Amino acid sequence: MFRFCIIAILLFTGCGISYSDGIRSGIVQKISRKGLIWKTYEGELVLDGFRFNTIPDPKAGQITTASNIWTFSVKDLEVVQGLERASISATRVKLTYQERIFIPPWDADTSYIITKCETEQNQPC
């Protein structure tokens, strides 16, 4: 029982720790509120460039696929509204995010939490 309490305390105190932060830019493809029990805001950003992944295939050797979709979560309703406006107008945006290692299921679906949304002119979305 004592071990369980220690693990639970470490897990929940680690939920707020930022592992990394950064900026990604592109066009917001989707922003939605989803979840069976806990509803969270989730979105997709179409990135400007392509990322290539090589997948081994026993018959064809190696297959290279291109992926340019980045998934993220949003907790701030003001940022959600800005992302919705940007998605409707297909405006290119710059998203500031924090990556977290431990995310409780009621907080977000992904480990990337958007903290700010700006247009190319550094205006809020």
Contacts in CASP RR format, 6 or more apart in sequence:
PFRMAT RR
TARGET T0000
AUTHOR 0000-0000-0000
METHOD contacts of the structure
MODEL  1
MFRFCIIAILLFTGCGISYSDGIRSGIVQKISRKGLIWKTYEGELVLDGF
RFNTIPDPKAGQITTASNIWTFSVKDLEVVQGLERASISATRVKLTYQER
IFIPPWDADTSYIITKCETEQNQPC
11 102 0 8 1.000
12 104 0 8 1.000
14 101 0 8 1.000
14 102 0 8 1.000
15 100 0 8 1.000
15 102 0 8 1.000
15 103 0 8 1.000
15 104 0 8 1.000
15 107 0 8 1.000
16 100 0 8 1.000
16 102 0 8 1.000
17 100 0 8 1.000
17 101 0 8 1.000
17 102 0 8 1.000
18 98 0 8 1.000
18 99 0 8 1.000
18 100 0 8 1.000
19 98 0 8 1.000
19 99 0 8 1.000
19 100 0 8 1.000
19 101 0 8 1.000
19 111 0 8 1.000
20 98 0 8 1.000
20 99 0 8 1.000
21 96 0 8 1.000
21 97 0 8 1.000
21 98 0 8 1.000
21 99 0 8 1.000
22 96 0 8 1.000
22 97 0 8 1.000
22 98 0 8 1.000
23 94 0 8 1.000
23 95 0 8 1.000
23 96 0 8 1.000
23 97 0 8 1.000
24 45 0 8 1.000
24 47 0 8 1.000
24 70 0 8 1.000
24 94 0 8 1.000
24 95 0 8 1.000
24 97 0 8 1.000
25 47 0 8 1.000
25 48 0 8 1.000
25 92 0 8 1.000
25 93 0 8 1.000
25 94 0 8 1.000
25 95 0 8 1.000
26 45 0 8 1.000
26 46 0 8 1.000
26 47 0 8 1.000
26 48 0 8 1.000
26 92 0 8 1.000
26 93 0 8 1.000
26 94 0 8 1.000
26 95 0 8 1.000
27 45 0 8 1.000
27 46 0 8 1.000
27 86 0 8 1.000
27 90 0 8 1.000
27 91 0 8 1.000
27 92 0 8 1.000
27 93 0 8 1.000
28 43 0 8 1.000
28 44 0 8 1.000
28 45 0 8 1.000
28 46 0 8 1.000
28 83 0 8 1.000
28 86 0 8 1.000
28 87 0 8 1.000
28 91 0 8 1.000
28 93 0 8 1.000
29 43 0 8 1.000
29 44 0 8 1.000
29 45 0 8 1.000
29 46 0 8 1.000
29 69 0 8 1.000
29 87 0 8 1.000
30 43 0 8 1.000
30 44 0 8 1.000
30 87 0 8 1.000
31 41 0 8 1.000
31 42 0 8 1.000
31 43 0 8 1.000
31 74 0 8 1.000
31 80 0 8 1.000
31 83 0 8 1.000
31 84 0 8 1.000
31 87 0 8 1.000
32 41 0 8 1.000
32 42 0 8 1.000
32 43 0 8 1.000
33 39 0 8 1.000
33 40 0 8 1.000
33 41 0 8 1.000
33 42 0 8 1.000
34 40 0 8 1.000
34 42 0 8 1.000
34 109 0 8 1.000
35 109 0 8 1.000
37 105 0 8 1.000
37 106 0 8 1.000
38 105 0 8 1.000
38 106 0 8 1.000
38 107 0 8 1.000
40 73 0 8 1.000
40 106 0 8 1.000
40 107 0 8 1.000
40 108 0 8 1.000
40 109 0 8 1.000
41 73 0 8 1.000
41 74 0 8 1.000
41 75 0 8 1.000
41 80 0 8 1.000
42 71 0 8 1.000
42 72 0 8 1.000
42 73 0 8 1.000
42 74 0 8 1.000
42 108 0 8 1.000
42 109 0 8 1.000
42 110 0 8 1.000
43 71 0 8 1.000
43 72 0 8 1.000
43 73 0 8 1.000
43 74 0 8 1.000
43 83 0 8 1.000
44 69 0 8 1.000
44 70 0 8 1.000
44 71 0 8 1.000
44 72 0 8 1.000
45 69 0 8 1.000
45 70 0 8 1.000
45 71 0 8 1.000
45 72 0 8 1.000
45 93 0 8 1.000
45 95 0 8 1.000
46 68 0 8 1.000
46 69 0 8 1.000
47 68 0 8 1.000
47 69 0 8 1.000
47 70 0 8 1.000
48 68 0 8 1.000
49 68 0 8 1.000
50 66 0 8 1.000
50 67 0 8 1.000
50 68 0 8 1.000
51 66 0 8 1.000
51 67 0 8 1.000
51 68 0 8 1.000
52 64 0 8 1.000
52 65 0 8 1.000
52 66 0 8 1.000
53 64 0 8 1.000
53 65 0 8 1.000
53 66 0 8 1.000
53 67 0 8 1.000
54 62 0 8 1.000
54 63 0 8 1.000
54 64 0 8 1.000
55 62 0 8 1.000
55 63 0 8 1.000
55 64 0 8 1.000
55 65 0 8 1.000
56 62 0 8 1.000
57 63 0 8 1.000
70 112 0 8 1.000
71 109 0 8 1.000
71 110 0 8 1.000
71 112 0 8 1.000
72 95 0 8 1.000
72 97 0 8 1.000
72 110 0 8 1.000
72 112 0 8 1.000
72 113 0 8 1.000
72 114 0 8 1.000
73 103 0 8 1.000
73 107 0 8 1.000
73 108 0 8 1.000
73 109 0 8 1.000
73 110 0 8 1.000
73 112 0 8 1.000
73 113 0 8 1.000
73 114 0 8 1.000
74 80 0 8 1.000
74 83 0 8 1.000
74 113 0 8 1.000
74 114 0 8 1.000
75 107 0 8 1.000
75 108 0 8 1.000
75 113 0 8 1.000
76 114 0 8 1.000
76 115 0 8 1.000
79 114 0 8 1.000
79 115 0 8 1.000
79 116 0 8 1.000
79 117 0 8 1.000
79 125 0 8 1.000
82 117 0 8 1.000
82 124 0 8 1.000
82 125 0 8 1.000
83 93 0 8 1.000
83 114 0 8 1.000
83 117 0 8 1.000
83 125 0 8 1.000
85 91 0 8 1.000
85 125 0 8 1.000
86 93 0 8 1.000
86 117 0 8 1.000
86 119 0 8 1.000
86 125 0 8 1.000
91 119 0 8 1.000
91 125 0 8 1.000
92 119 0 8 1.000
92 120 0 8 1.000
93 117 0 8 1.000
93 118 0 8 1.000
93 119 0 8 1.000
93 120 0 8 1.000
93 125 0 8 1.000
94 117 0 8 1.000
94 118 0 8 1.000
94 119 0 8 1.000
94 120 0 8 1.000
94 122 0 8 1.000
95 114 0 8 1.000
95 116 0 8 1.000
95 117 0 8 1.000
95 118 0 8 1.000
96 114 0 8 1.000
96 115 0 8 1.000
96 116 0 8 1.000
96 117 0 8 1.000
96 118 0 8 1.000
97 112 0 8 1.000
97 113 0 8 1.000
97 114 0 8 1.000
97 115 0 8 1.000
98 112 0 8 1.000
98 113 0 8 1.000
98 115 0 8 1.000
99 111 0 8 1.000
99 112 0 8 1.000
99 113 0 8 1.000
100 111 0 8 1.000
100 113 0 8 1.000
101 111 0 8 1.000
103 110 0 8 1.000
103 111 0 8 1.000
103 113 0 8 1.000
116 124 0 8 1.000
117 124 0 8 1.000
117 125 0 8 1.000
118 124 0 8 1.000
118 125 0 8 1.000
119 125 0 8 1.000
END
